[in-house]
Amino acid sequence: MSRIPTPAGATGYEIRFQSLFDAGRGLSFPCDAQGQVQLEALSERARLAYQHARAMVGRDYATPVVLRDGLH
């Protein structure tokens, strides 16, 4: 699972996009309790990865879930 570094002021939650094809792969991003990601707090690379993951839900990634940060 690729974890994007938590920006300053993060709220302790992450949104996780699990791969549909490989159980050990996926992406996670810091977010609030409702799953809202602060795009301006992410690096350009992380922003692009997040946008790609959202676009590929149902094709490459399962519907994302919001979890307390650190619960794997």
Sequence and secondary structure as in RCSB ss.txt:
>XXXX:A:sequence
MSRIPTPAGATGYEIRFQSLFDAGRGLSFPCDAQGQVQLEALSERARLAYQHARAMVGRDYATPVVLRDGLH
>XXXX:A:secstr
 EE    TT  SEEEEEEBSS TT EEEEEE TT    GGGS HHHHHHHHHHHHTBTTTB   EEEETT  
